Amino acid sequence: MAQMNVSLPDTLKNWAETRVSEGMYSSASDYVRDLMRRDKEQTERLARLQSAIDEGLSTPPSKRSLDEIVAEGFKRVA
């Protein structure tokens, strides 16, 4: 596993240590890894959403009613 040294202000260092002492994480490194993992997942979700928005904006308007579109969406997730 690669190693990275990070400098933090005392307030953030204390916050990380508090999270560890609460039992939420086994170490400050575990906490930072979780934060980075969540950030990565959110960034990927936002990229997929932006891609879907871009796709929608690049297609011509639909002639279907809103009810038809919603019904098709429900069929897709069923």
Sequence and secondary structure as in RCSB ss.txt:
>XXXX:A:sequence
MAQMNVSLPDTLKNWAETRVSEGMYSSASDYVRDLMRRDKEQTERLARLQSAIDEGLSTPPSKRSLDEIVAEGFK
RVA
>XXXX:A:secstr
         HHHHHHHHHHHHTTS SSHHHHHHHHHHHHHHHHHHHHHHHHHHHHHHHS    S HHHHHHHHHH
HH 
